[in-house]
Amino acid sequence: MITKLPGYYTVEEACGVLDRSHGMICRYIRQGLLKAIDLGGQLLLEQGEVHEFQPPPRGNPNFRKQDESNPKADNDL
């Protein structure tokens, strides 16, 4: 474990800020949604980027409610 670097969060600290699990933070990093630097095996995230991050909506996008402005022809019964 490295000492705390000013301006950076560890993955564990980012979990608390974003209210997400360790696995989700790592997934966001793998998907390129969050940038991290690897410092001796410890992933560090810039604090500003963590605070500006907007996590994608939870759940399966295939089951989310249809956009009301673009309804399908389901109403043509």
C-alpha positions in Angstrom: 0.0 0.0 0.0 1.3 3.4 -0.9 0.9 6.6 1.1 -1.8 9.0 0.2 -1.1 11.2 -2.8 -2.7 14.6 -2.8 -5.3 15.0 -5.6 -5.8 11.2 -6.1 -8.2 8.6 -4.8 -7.5 4.9 -4.4 -10.2 2.6 -5.9 -11.5 2.0 -2.3 -11.8 5.7 -1.7 -13.6 6.2 -5.1 -16.0 3.4 -4.1 -17.1 5.6 -1.1 -17.4 8.7 -3.2 -19.4 7.1 -6.0 -21.3 4.7 -3.8 -20.3 1.8 -6.0 -18.5 -1.5 -5.3 -14.8 -2.2 -5.9 -15.8 -4.4 -8.9 -17.9 -1.6 -10.5 -15.1 1.0 -10.2 -12.7 -1.5 -11.8 -15.2 -2.2 -14.6 -15.6 1.6 -15.2 -11.8 1.7 -15.5 -11.6 -1.2 -17.9 -14.4 0.2 -20.1 -12.6 3.6 -20.2 -15.3 5.5 -18.3 -12.8 6.4 -15.6 -9.1 7.0 -16.1 -6.7 5.5 -13.6 -2.9 5.3 -13.3 -1.1 2.2 -12.1 1.5 3.1 -9.5 3.2 0.0 -8.3 0.1 -2.1 -8.6 -2.1 0.5 -6.9 -4.7 2.1 -9.1 -5.1 5.9 -8.5 -7.9 8.1 -9.9 -7.8 11.9 -10.1 -10.2 13.3 -7.5 -11.7 15.9 -9.9 -12.5 13.2 -12.4 -14.2 11.1 -9.7 -16.3 14.0 -8.5 -17.4 14.9 -12.1 -18.1 11.2 -13.1 -21.7 10.4 -13.9 -22.2 6.6 -13.6 -24.3 5.0 -16.3 -27.8 4.1 -15.2 -28.1 0.8 -13.3 -29.8 -2.2 -14.8 -30.2 -3.7 -18.3 -30.7 -1.1 -21.0 -32.9 -3.5 -22.9 -35.5 -3.3 -20.1 -35.5 0.4 -19.5 -38.7 2.4 -20.2 -39.1 3.5 -23.8 -38.3 7.1 -24.6 -41.8 8.9 -24.7 -40.7 11.1 -27.6 -40.1 8.0 -29.9 -42.8 5.5 -29.1 -42.9 2.2 -31.1 -46.0 1.1 -33.0 -47.2 -0.8 -29.9 -50.2 1.5 -29.5 -51.6 0.5 -32.9 -53.7 -2.3 -31.6 
